[in-house]
Amino acid sequence: MKTINRDLWRVTSDETGVAGAGYSRHPSPVTRHAWAFTLIELLVVISIIAVLAALILPVGAMVKRHAFLQTAQAEMSQIETAIDRYHSAYGFYPPSGTGGPLTNQLYFELVGTTNNAGTFQTLDGSAEILAADANLTFGMSGFMNCNKPNADESAPRAQNFLPDLKPLQIAILYTNATDIVKILVASAGGPDTAYQPLGIQNVNPWRYNSSSPTNNPGSYDLYVQLKIAGKTYLICNWSKQVQVNNPLP
């Protein structure tokens, strides 16, 4: 038989024979103290969290920077392989015009073009440029890796030496009623958004020079600058080491 003591709000059991077993509406002072924190304890916890954050944030930034650099190095290796394939096919490296290393026709040369009455169109039809505009943009009136009009069967056919490009590796330099001009860029962008070598956000072109290379005489210079947290990082084909704050454009 169970009885309820209404004054103490406590349940006892005659079956168990244990006096005082039951519950109370209000938690005991001991229970309240077990979940309480003093001001000193809170300050210690906050200090530990601040120290951990100070240690983790720089590590996270370093990992992210390393990922940007590794991606750019992998993309440079991909372009180098395409240039070597081009050289094997034609016996020379893709030409570079007088437009400077920042503005070069490497994209058009490596993906191949067709000359249709003075309009050069990429083999996949995604970009085209008039011969006159190619001269103004790149300092070249045409492209070597190109299907020539009215050429006989013995003439070499244009090839796409760079078929596995991802969308972020290509950027539009400009477009108008006639031209859709594309260039090769680092997929990471600046990655600092304020870094705009051509004045276009997130367009960071691969620099290329085969006409007068200064670091690889008789070959070509290929490089890109990434700007991360205010510092520039040079990825280039003449050094395996990433160079910090190199003054190259």
C-alpha positions in Angstrom: 0.0 0.0 0.0 1.3 3.5 -0.9 0.6 6.7 1.1 1.2 10.3 0.2 2.4 12.8 2.7 0.9 16.1 1.5 2.9 18.3 3.8 6.3 17.0 2.5 5.2 16.2 -1.1 7.1 12.9 -0.8 6.0 9.4 -1.8 7.0 6.4 0.4 6.5 2.8 -0.3 5.5 0.2 2.3 6.5 -2.4 -0.2 10.2 -1.4 -0.4 10.4 -0.5 3.2 12.7 2.4 2.3 11.7 5.6 4.2 12.1 8.9 2.5 12.3 7.5 -1.1 10.6 9.8 -3.5 11.0 13.3 -5.0 10.6 16.9 -4.1 9.2 19.7 -6.3 12.3 21.9 -5.6 15.9 20.9 -6.4 18.1 20.7 -3.5 20.8 23.4 -2.9 23.4 20.7 -3.7 21.9 20.1 -7.2 21.9 23.9 -8.0 25.5 24.2 -7.0 26.6 21.3 -9.2 25.5 23.2 -12.4 26.8 26.7 -11.4 30.0 28.4 -12.7 31.9 31.0 -10.9 33.1 34.2 -12.7 36.7 32.9 -12.5 35.7 29.6 -14.1 33.9 31.4 -17.0 37.0 33.7 -17.6 39.3 30.6 -17.7 37.0 28.9 -20.3 36.9 32.1 -22.4 40.6 32.4 -22.2 41.1 28.8 -23.4 38.8 29.3 -26.3 40.6 32.5 -27.3 44.0 30.7 -27.2 42.6 27.8 -29.4 41.2 30.3 -31.9 44.5 32.1 -32.1 46.2 28.8 -32.9 43.7 27.4 -35.3 43.0 30.5 -37.5 46.7 30.9 -38.8 46.8 27.2 -39.5 43.6 27.4 -41.5 44.9 30.3 -43.5 48.2 28.4 -44.2 46.3 25.4 -45.4 44.1 27.5 -47.7 47.2 29.3 -49.2 48.9 26.0 -49.8 45.8 24.7 -51.6 45.8 27.7 -53.9 49.5 27.3 -54.7 49.2 23.6 -55.4 46.2 24.1 -57.7 48.2 26.7 -59.7 51.2 24.4 -59.9 49.0 21.6 -61.2 47.5 23.8 -63.8 50.9 25.0 -64.9 52.0 21.4 -65.4 48.9 20.8 -67.5 49.7 23.8 -69.8 53.4 22.7 -70.0 52.3 19.3 -71.2 50.1 20.9 -73.9 53.0 23.1 -75.0 55.3 20.1 -75.3 52.7 18.3 -77.4 52.4 21.4 -79.6 56.2 21.5 -80.0 56.3 17.8 -80.9 53.7 18.4 -83.6 55.1 21.6 -85.1 58.8 21.7 -84.2 58.5 25.1 -82.4 56.8 26.5 -79.3 53.5 28.4 -79.6 54.4 32.0 -80.7 53.9 35.0 -78.5 53.1 38.3 -80.0 54.0 41.9 -79.1 51.1 42.3 -76.7 53.3 41.3 -73.7 53.2 38.3 -71.4 49.9 39.3 -69.7 47.9 39.4 -73.0 48.9 36.4 -75.1 47.3 34.1 -77.6 48.3 30.9 -75.8 44.6 29.8 -75.5 43.9 30.1 -79.2 47.2 28.3 -80.2 46.8 25.4 -77.8 43.1 24.7 -78.5 43.4 25.1 -82.2 41.6 27.3 -84.7 40.0 27.5 -88.1 40.5 30.5 -90.4 37.2 31.4 -92.0 37.7 34.3 -94.4 39.8 36.3 -91.9 37.9 35.2 -88.8 39.7 32.8 -86.5 37.4 30.4 -84.6 38.4 27.8 -82.0 37.9 24.2 -83.0 35.0 23.9 -80.5 33.4 27.1 -81.8 33.4 28.8 -78.4 35.7 31.7 -79.2 36.6 33.7 -82.3 38.6 36.8 -83.3 39.0 38.8 -86.5 42.6 38.9 -87.9 42.7 42.7 -87.4 41.6 42.4 -83.8 44.1 39.6 -83.2 46.8 42.0 -84.3 45.6 44.7 -82.0 45.1 42.4 -79.0 48.1 40.0 -79.3 50.4 41.6 -81.8 49.8 38.6 -84.2 47.8 38.6 -87.3 47.0 34.9 -87.1 47.7 31.5 -85.4 50.0 28.7 -86.4 47.8 25.9 -85.0 45.1 26.6 -87.6 43.3 25.0 -90.4 44.1 27.1 -93.4 41.4 27.9 -96.0 41.8 26.0 -99.3 44.7 24.0 -97.9 45.4 20.6 -99.5 45.4 17.3 -97.7 49.1 17.4 -97.0 48.8 20.5 -94.8 48.9 19.8 -91.0 45.5 19.9 -89.4 44.9 22.0 -86.3 44.7 20.0 -83.0 43.4 20.7 -79.6 46.4 20.1 -77.3 44.6 21.2 -74.2 41.2 19.3 -74.2 40.7 18.9 -70.4 40.3 22.6 -69.4 37.9 23.3 -66.6 35.6 26.4 -67.0 37.5 28.4 -64.3 40.7 28.0 -66.3 39.3 30.1 -69.1 38.2 33.7 -69.0 36.7 36.1 -71.5 39.1 39.0 -72.2 36.5 40.9 -74.2 33.5 40.3 -76.4 31.7 42.4 -78.9 29.5 42.0 -82.0 32.2 40.1 -83.8 34.7 38.7 -81.3 34.6 36.4 -78.3 38.2 36.5 -77.1 39.3 34.1 -74.4 42.6 33.6 -72.5 44.1 31.0 -70.1 43.8 32.0 -66.4 44.5 30.6 -63.0 41.3 29.0 -61.7 41.9 30.6 -58.2 41.6 34.1 -59.6 43.7 36.5 -57.6 42.6 35.0 -55.3 42.5 38.4 -53.5 39.6 40.1 -55.3 41.5 43.4 -55.3 44.3 41.8 -57.4 43.3 42.5 -61.0 46.3 42.4 -63.4 44.0 43.2 -66.4 41.5 45.3 -64.5 38.9 42.5 -64.5 37.9 40.9 -61.3 38.9 37.2 -60.8 40.8 37.2 -64.2 44.4 36.3 -63.5 46.1 35.4 -66.8 48.9 33.0 -67.3 51.9 35.0 -68.6 53.6 33.5 -71.6 56.7 34.6 -73.6 58.4 32.5 -76.3 59.7 35.3 -78.5 62.2 36.7 -76.0 62.2 34.6 -72.8 64.6 35.9 -70.1 64.5 32.9 -67.8 64.4 30.0 -70.3 66.4 31.1 -73.3 65.6 29.1 -76.4 62.4 27.9 -74.8 59.6 29.9 -73.1 58.6 31.6 -69.9 55.3 30.6 -68.3 54.2 32.0 -65.0 51.4 33.4 -62.9 51.3 35.6 -59.8 48.8 34.8 -57.0 48.1 37.5 -54.4 47.1 36.1 -51.0 46.6 38.2 -47.9 48.5 41.1 -49.5 51.6 39.0 -50.7 52.3 37.8 -54.2 53.3 34.3 -54.9 55.1 33.5 -58.2 54.5 30.1 -59.8 56.8 29.7 -62.8 58.4 27.1 -65.1 62.0 28.1 -64.3 61.9 27.3 -60.6 60.2 24.7 -58.4 60.2 27.1 -55.5 57.3 29.5 -55.1 58.8 33.0 -55.0 57.2 35.5 -52.5 56.8 39.2 -53.6 58.6 38.7 -56.9 58.2 42.0 -58.9 57.3 40.3 -62.2 53.9 41.6 -63.5 
